Amino acid sequence: MRLGGRAAGRATVRRAGAALAVALAVAGPAARLAAQDTTRVGPAAAAGGAGRVGPLGAFWRSFLLPGWGQAVNDRHVVGALFVAWEGVSAMMTLKVSGEVAYLREIESPLLDSKRQELEDWIVVWVFNHLFAGAEAFVSSHLRDFPPDLRLRALPGGVAVALPLPRW
């Protein structure tokens, strides 16, 4: 059954609203439960911090839902950027799919180019998932890297300064 005109527009708006609701629910900060007992040492605390996940856990979280792996690693700005790009690519995919349906209905000669545009947005969407997972994996590995690392440009190259702890 093909949807025509207003019915297709309403279906697209409903899908867009659902995608926006999911993105907003994911983008919020993680809430701590009041009944949590933080005095006991569990597996997460033994691994190096409360709520910390390993590199593969961060990868799978961000692969499934871009920004989730970054959020668990306290990289909220990067996570928000992945969520925002996820929203843009999802909305453009929905918009272009509606245009493809319309062009198919009127048998337009522009249908092939619009299908190519739809495929391009789907590739962008998949790439966002893969890149978010890879970034969460790498940032989870580099979480314990000292933040004091400084890079300076010199006339002959680049200098790296890493302060050593005093004993």
Rosetta constraint file for C-alpha pairs under 8 A:
AtomPair CA 3 CA 7 HARMONIC 5.75 0.50
AtomPair CA 3 CA 8 HARMONIC 5.10 0.50
AtomPair CA 4 CA 8 HARMONIC 5.51 0.50
AtomPair CA 4 CA 102 HARMONIC 7.68 0.50
AtomPair CA 5 CA 9 HARMONIC 6.47 0.50
AtomPair CA 5 CA 102 HARMONIC 7.96 0.50
AtomPair CA 6 CA 10 HARMONIC 6.11 0.50
AtomPair CA 7 CA 11 HARMONIC 6.21 0.50
AtomPair CA 8 CA 12 HARMONIC 6.17 0.50
AtomPair CA 8 CA 98 HARMONIC 7.11 0.50
AtomPair CA 9 CA 13 HARMONIC 6.15 0.50
AtomPair CA 9 CA 98 HARMONIC 7.62 0.50
AtomPair CA 10 CA 14 HARMONIC 6.13 0.50
AtomPair CA 11 CA 15 HARMONIC 6.24 0.50
AtomPair CA 12 CA 16 HARMONIC 6.05 0.50
AtomPair CA 12 CA 94 HARMONIC 6.66 0.50
AtomPair CA 12 CA 95 HARMONIC 7.40 0.50
AtomPair CA 12 CA 98 HARMONIC 7.03 0.50
AtomPair CA 13 CA 17 HARMONIC 6.04 0.50
AtomPair CA 14 CA 18 HARMONIC 6.24 0.50
AtomPair CA 15 CA 19 HARMONIC 6.19 0.50
AtomPair CA 15 CA 94 HARMONIC 7.76 0.50
AtomPair CA 16 CA 20 HARMONIC 6.12 0.50
AtomPair CA 16 CA 91 HARMONIC 6.35 0.50
AtomPair CA 16 CA 94 HARMONIC 7.29 0.50
AtomPair CA 17 CA 21 HARMONIC 6.13 0.50
AtomPair CA 18 CA 22 HARMONIC 6.31 0.50
AtomPair CA 19 CA 23 HARMONIC 6.23 0.50
AtomPair CA 19 CA 87 HARMONIC 7.31 0.50
AtomPair CA 19 CA 90 HARMONIC 7.50 0.50
AtomPair CA 19 CA 91 HARMONIC 7.92 0.50
AtomPair CA 20 CA 24 HARMONIC 6.13 0.50
AtomPair CA 20 CA 87 HARMONIC 6.98 0.50
AtomPair CA 21 CA 25 HARMONIC 6.14 0.50
AtomPair CA 22 CA 26 HARMONIC 6.23 0.50
AtomPair CA 23 CA 27 HARMONIC 6.09 0.50
AtomPair CA 23 CA 83 HARMONIC 6.48 0.50
AtomPair CA 23 CA 84 HARMONIC 7.93 0.50
AtomPair CA 23 CA 87 HARMONIC 6.80 0.50
AtomPair CA 24 CA 28 HARMONIC 6.62 0.50
AtomPair CA 26 CA 67 HARMONIC 7.97 0.50
AtomPair CA 26 CA 68 HARMONIC 7.35 0.50
AtomPair CA 26 CA 83 HARMONIC 7.96 0.50
AtomPair CA 27 CA 67 HARMONIC 7.62 0.50
AtomPair CA 27 CA 79 HARMONIC 7.83 0.50
AtomPair CA 27 CA 80 HARMONIC 6.26 0.50
AtomPair CA 27 CA 83 HARMONIC 6.82 0.50
AtomPair CA 29 CA 71 HARMONIC 7.72 0.50
AtomPair CA 30 CA 71 HARMONIC 7.94 0.50
AtomPair CA 32 CA 36 HARMONIC 7.64 0.50
AtomPair CA 41 CA 45 HARMONIC 5.67 0.50
AtomPair CA 41 CA 46 HARMONIC 6.57 0.50
AtomPair CA 42 CA 46 HARMONIC 6.21 0.50
AtomPair CA 43 CA 47 HARMONIC 6.13 0.50
AtomPair CA 44 CA 48 HARMONIC 6.83 0.50
AtomPair CA 44 CA 49 HARMONIC 6.04 0.50
AtomPair CA 44 CA 50 HARMONIC 5.31 0.50
AtomPair CA 44 CA 51 HARMONIC 5.94 0.50
AtomPair CA 44 CA 52 HARMONIC 6.07 0.50
AtomPair CA 44 CA 53 HARMONIC 7.41 0.50
AtomPair CA 45 CA 49 HARMONIC 4.49 0.50
AtomPair CA 45 CA 50 HARMONIC 4.72 0.50
AtomPair CA 45 CA 51 HARMONIC 7.50 0.50
AtomPair CA 45 CA 52 HARMONIC 7.77 0.50
AtomPair CA 47 CA 52 HARMONIC 7.53 0.50
AtomPair CA 48 CA 52 HARMONIC 7.05 0.50
AtomPair CA 51 CA 72 HARMONIC 6.91 0.50
AtomPair CA 52 CA 72 HARMONIC 6.61 0.50
AtomPair CA 52 CA 73 HARMONIC 6.64 0.50
AtomPair CA 53 CA 57 HARMONIC 5.77 0.50
AtomPair CA 53 CA 58 HARMONIC 6.19 0.50
AtomPair CA 53 CA 72 HARMONIC 7.13 0.50
AtomPair CA 53 CA 73 HARMONIC 7.48 0.50
AtomPair CA 53 CA 140 HARMONIC 7.75 0.50
AtomPair CA 54 CA 58 HARMONIC 6.19 0.50
AtomPair CA 54 CA 140 HARMONIC 6.54 0.50
AtomPair CA 54 CA 141 HARMONIC 7.85 0.50
AtomPair CA 55 CA 59 HARMONIC 6.09 0.50
AtomPair CA 55 CA 136 HARMONIC 7.13 0.50
AtomPair CA 55 CA 137 HARMONIC 4.56 0.50
AtomPair CA 55 CA 138 HARMONIC 7.09 0.50
AtomPair CA 55 CA 139 HARMONIC 7.96 0.50
AtomPair CA 55 CA 140 HARMONIC 5.07 0.50
AtomPair CA 55 CA 141 HARMONIC 6.03 0.50
AtomPair CA 56 CA 60 HARMONIC 6.19 0.50
AtomPair CA 56 CA 137 HARMONIC 6.25 0.50
AtomPair CA 57 CA 61 HARMONIC 6.14 0.50
AtomPair CA 57 CA 69 HARMONIC 7.53 0.50
AtomPair CA 58 CA 62 HARMONIC 6.18 0.50
AtomPair CA 58 CA 68 HARMONIC 7.65 0.50
AtomPair CA 58 CA 69 HARMONIC 4.24 0.50
AtomPair CA 58 CA 70 HARMONIC 7.19 0.50
AtomPair CA 58 CA 72 HARMONIC 7.46 0.50
AtomPair CA 58 CA 73 HARMONIC 7.79 0.50
AtomPair CA 58 CA 133 HARMONIC 7.10 0.50
AtomPair CA 58 CA 136 HARMONIC 5.40 0.50
AtomPair CA 58 CA 137 HARMONIC 5.75 0.50
AtomPair CA 58 CA 140 HARMONIC 6.88 0.50
AtomPair CA 59 CA 63 HARMONIC 5.90 0.50
AtomPair CA 59 CA 69 HARMONIC 6.33 0.50
AtomPair CA 59 CA 132 HARMONIC 7.68 0.50
AtomPair CA 59 CA 133 HARMONIC 4.24 0.50
AtomPair CA 59 CA 134 HARMONIC 6.15 0.50
AtomPair CA 59 CA 135 HARMONIC 7.70 0.50
AtomPair CA 59 CA 136 HARMONIC 5.37 0.50
AtomPair CA 59 CA 137 HARMONIC 4.83 0.50
AtomPair CA 60 CA 64 HARMONIC 6.02 0.50
AtomPair CA 60 CA 69 HARMONIC 7.51 0.50
AtomPair CA 60 CA 133 HARMONIC 6.37 0.50
AtomPair CA 61 CA 65 HARMONIC 6.03 0.50
AtomPair CA 61 CA 66 HARMONIC 7.37 0.50
AtomPair CA 61 CA 68 HARMONIC 5.55 0.50
AtomPair CA 61 CA 69 HARMONIC 4.96 0.50
AtomPair CA 61 CA 133 HARMONIC 7.25 0.50
AtomPair CA 62 CA 66 HARMONIC 4.27 0.50
AtomPair CA 62 CA 67 HARMONIC 5.50 0.50
AtomPair CA 62 CA 68 HARMONIC 5.06 0.50
AtomPair CA 62 CA 69 HARMONIC 4.55 0.50
AtomPair CA 62 CA 70 HARMONIC 7.06 0.50
AtomPair CA 62 CA 129 HARMONIC 6.87 0.50
AtomPair CA 62 CA 132 HARMONIC 5.50 0.50
AtomPair CA 62 CA 133 HARMONIC 4.60 0.50
AtomPair CA 62 CA 136 HARMONIC 6.52 0.50
AtomPair CA 63 CA 129 HARMONIC 4.89 0.50
AtomPair CA 63 CA 130 HARMONIC 5.89 0.50
AtomPair CA 63 CA 131 HARMONIC 8.00 0.50
AtomPair CA 63 CA 132 HARMONIC 6.24 0.50
AtomPair CA 63 CA 133 HARMONIC 4.48 0.50
AtomPair CA 64 CA 129 HARMONIC 6.99 0.50
AtomPair CA 65 CA 129 HARMONIC 7.22 0.50
AtomPair CA 66 CA 79 HARMONIC 7.03 0.50
AtomPair CA 66 CA 82 HARMONIC 5.63 0.50
AtomPair CA 66 CA 83 HARMONIC 5.86 0.50
AtomPair CA 66 CA 86 HARMONIC 7.13 0.50
AtomPair CA 66 CA 128 HARMONIC 7.29 0.50
AtomPair CA 66 CA 129 HARMONIC 5.76 0.50
AtomPair CA 66 CA 132 HARMONIC 5.45 0.50
AtomPair CA 66 CA 133 HARMONIC 7.11 0.50
AtomPair CA 67 CA 71 HARMONIC 6.08 0.50
AtomPair CA 67 CA 76 HARMONIC 7.84 0.50
AtomPair CA 67 CA 78 HARMONIC 7.21 0.50
AtomPair CA 67 CA 79 HARMONIC 3.74 0.50
AtomPair CA 67 CA 80 HARMONIC 6.19 0.50
AtomPair CA 67 CA 81 HARMONIC 7.64 0.50
AtomPair CA 67 CA 82 HARMONIC 5.41 0.50
AtomPair CA 67 CA 83 HARMONIC 5.63 0.50
AtomPair CA 67 CA 132 HARMONIC 6.78 0.50
AtomPair CA 68 CA 72 HARMONIC 6.46 0.50
AtomPair CA 68 CA 79 HARMONIC 6.68 0.50
AtomPair CA 69 CA 73 HARMONIC 6.45 0.50
AtomPair CA 69 CA 79 HARMONIC 7.63 0.50
AtomPair CA 69 CA 133 HARMONIC 7.32 0.50
AtomPair CA 69 CA 136 HARMONIC 5.40 0.50
AtomPair CA 70 CA 74 HARMONIC 6.33 0.50
AtomPair CA 70 CA 75 HARMONIC 4.95 0.50
AtomPair CA 70 CA 76 HARMONIC 6.33 0.50
AtomPair CA 70 CA 78 HARMONIC 6.69 0.50
AtomPair CA 70 CA 79 HARMONIC 4.99 0.50
AtomPair CA 70 CA 136 HARMONIC 5.50 0.50
AtomPair CA 70 CA 139 HARMONIC 7.94 0.50
AtomPair CA 71 CA 75 HARMONIC 5.45 0.50
AtomPair CA 71 CA 76 HARMONIC 5.14 0.50
AtomPair CA 71 CA 79 HARMONIC 5.88 0.50
AtomPair CA 73 CA 136 HARMONIC 7.87 0.50
AtomPair CA 73 CA 139 HARMONIC 7.75 0.50
AtomPair CA 73 CA 140 HARMONIC 6.58 0.50
AtomPair CA 73 CA 143 HARMONIC 7.66 0.50
AtomPair CA 75 CA 79 HARMONIC 6.17 0.50
AtomPair CA 76 CA 80 HARMONIC 5.98 0.50
AtomPair CA 77 CA 81 HARMONIC 6.29 0.50
AtomPair CA 78 CA 82 HARMONIC 6.43 0.50
AtomPair CA 79 CA 83 HARMONIC 6.25 0.50
AtomPair CA 80 CA 84 HARMONIC 6.04 0.50
AtomPair CA 81 CA 85 HARMONIC 6.16 0.50
AtomPair CA 82 CA 86 HARMONIC 6.01 0.50
AtomPair CA 82 CA 128 HARMONIC 7.17 0.50
AtomPair CA 82 CA 132 HARMONIC 6.61 0.50
AtomPair CA 83 CA 87 HARMONIC 6.24 0.50
AtomPair CA 84 CA 88 HARMONIC 6.32 0.50
AtomPair CA 85 CA 89 HARMONIC 6.09 0.50
AtomPair CA 85 CA 128 HARMONIC 7.45 0.50
AtomPair CA 86 CA 90 HARMONIC 5.97 0.50
AtomPair CA 86 CA 125 HARMONIC 6.59 0.50
AtomPair CA 86 CA 128 HARMONIC 6.74 0.50
AtomPair CA 87 CA 91 HARMONIC 5.96 0.50
AtomPair CA 88 CA 92 HARMONIC 6.09 0.50
AtomPair CA 89 CA 93 HARMONIC 6.02 0.50
AtomPair CA 89 CA 121 HARMONIC 6.20 0.50
AtomPair CA 89 CA 122 HARMONIC 7.62 0.50
AtomPair CA 89 CA 124 HARMONIC 6.63 0.50
AtomPair CA 89 CA 125 HARMONIC 5.50 0.50
AtomPair CA 90 CA 94 HARMONIC 6.26 0.50
AtomPair CA 90 CA 125 HARMONIC 6.80 0.50
AtomPair CA 91 CA 95 HARMONIC 6.06 0.50
AtomPair CA 92 CA 96 HARMONIC 5.97 0.50
AtomPair CA 92 CA 121 HARMONIC 6.81 0.50
AtomPair CA 93 CA 97 HARMONIC 6.02 0.50
AtomPair CA 93 CA 118 HARMONIC 6.10 0.50
AtomPair CA 93 CA 121 HARMONIC 5.58 0.50
AtomPair CA 93 CA 122 HARMONIC 6.46 0.50
AtomPair CA 94 CA 98 HARMONIC 6.31 0.50
AtomPair CA 95 CA 99 HARMONIC 6.45 0.50
AtomPair CA 96 CA 100 HARMONIC 6.11 0.50
AtomPair CA 96 CA 114 HARMONIC 7.19 0.50
AtomPair CA 96 CA 117 HARMONIC 7.31 0.50
AtomPair CA 96 CA 118 HARMONIC 5.75 0.50
AtomPair CA 97 CA 101 HARMONIC 6.26 0.50
AtomPair CA 97 CA 118 HARMONIC 6.39 0.50
AtomPair CA 98 CA 102 HARMONIC 6.27 0.50
AtomPair CA 99 CA 103 HARMONIC 6.09 0.50
AtomPair CA 99 CA 114 HARMONIC 7.49 0.50
AtomPair CA 100 CA 104 HARMONIC 6.01 0.50
AtomPair CA 100 CA 111 HARMONIC 6.37 0.50
AtomPair CA 100 CA 114 HARMONIC 6.03 0.50
AtomPair CA 100 CA 115 HARMONIC 6.37 0.50
AtomPair CA 100 CA 118 HARMONIC 7.96 0.50
AtomPair CA 101 CA 105 HARMONIC 6.18 0.50
AtomPair CA 102 CA 106 HARMONIC 6.41 0.50
AtomPair CA 103 CA 107 HARMONIC 5.80 0.50
AtomPair CA 103 CA 108 HARMONIC 5.20 0.50
AtomPair CA 103 CA 110 HARMONIC 7.17 0.50
AtomPair CA 103 CA 111 HARMONIC 5.65 0.50
AtomPair CA 104 CA 108 HARMONIC 6.48 0.50
AtomPair CA 104 CA 111 HARMONIC 6.39 0.50
AtomPair CA 107 CA 111 HARMONIC 7.53 0.50
AtomPair CA 110 CA 114 HARMONIC 6.36 0.50
AtomPair CA 111 CA 115 HARMONIC 6.11 0.50
AtomPair CA 112 CA 116 HARMONIC 6.31 0.50
AtomPair CA 113 CA 117 HARMONIC 6.33 0.50
AtomPair CA 114 CA 118 HARMONIC 6.24 0.50
AtomPair CA 115 CA 119 HARMONIC 6.28 0.50
AtomPair CA 116 CA 120 HARMONIC 6.21 0.50
AtomPair CA 117 CA 121 HARMONIC 6.37 0.50
AtomPair CA 118 CA 122 HARMONIC 6.30 0.50
AtomPair CA 119 CA 123 HARMONIC 6.24 0.50
AtomPair CA 120 CA 124 HARMONIC 6.31 0.50
AtomPair CA 121 CA 125 HARMONIC 6.14 0.50
AtomPair CA 122 CA 126 HARMONIC 6.26 0.50
AtomPair CA 123 CA 127 HARMONIC 5.99 0.50
AtomPair CA 124 CA 128 HARMONIC 6.15 0.50
AtomPair CA 125 CA 129 HARMONIC 6.69 0.50
AtomPair CA 126 CA 130 HARMONIC 6.40 0.50
AtomPair CA 127 CA 131 HARMONIC 5.90 0.50
AtomPair CA 128 CA 132 HARMONIC 5.88 0.50
AtomPair CA 129 CA 133 HARMONIC 6.20 0.50
AtomPair CA 130 CA 134 HARMONIC 6.22 0.50
AtomPair CA 131 CA 135 HARMONIC 6.02 0.50
AtomPair CA 132 CA 136 HARMONIC 6.14 0.50
AtomPair CA 133 CA 137 HARMONIC 6.17 0.50
AtomPair CA 134 CA 138 HARMONIC 6.25 0.50
AtomPair CA 135 CA 139 HARMONIC 5.96 0.50
AtomPair CA 136 CA 140 HARMONIC 5.91 0.50
AtomPair CA 137 CA 141 HARMONIC 6.47 0.50
AtomPair CA 138 CA 142 HARMONIC 6.29 0.50
AtomPair CA 139 CA 143 HARMONIC 5.87 0.50
AtomPair CA 148 CA 162 HARMONIC 6.44 0.50
AtomPair CA 148 CA 163 HARMONIC 6.85 0.50
AtomPair CA 149 CA 160 HARMONIC 7.09 0.50
AtomPair CA 149 CA 161 HARMONIC 5.81 0.50
AtomPair CA 149 CA 162 HARMONIC 4.92 0.50
AtomPair CA 149 CA 163 HARMONIC 7.38 0.50
AtomPair CA 150 CA 160 HARMONIC 5.78 0.50
AtomPair CA 150 CA 161 HARMONIC 5.15 0.50
AtomPair CA 150 CA 162 HARMONIC 6.72 0.50
AtomPair CA 151 CA 158 HARMONIC 6.83 0.50
AtomPair CA 151 CA 159 HARMONIC 5.71 0.50
AtomPair CA 151 CA 160 HARMONIC 4.74 0.50
AtomPair CA 151 CA 161 HARMONIC 6.46 0.50
AtomPair CA 152 CA 158 HARMONIC 5.71 0.50
AtomPair CA 152 CA 159 HARMONIC 5.12 0.50
AtomPair CA 152 CA 160 HARMONIC 6.55 0.50
AtomPair CA 153 CA 157 HARMONIC 6.24 0.50
AtomPair CA 153 CA 158 HARMONIC 4.64 0.50
AtomPair CA 153 CA 159 HARMONIC 6.34 0.50
AtomPair CA 154 CA 158 HARMONIC 5.43 0.50
AtomPair CA 154 CA 159 HARMONIC 6.70 0.50
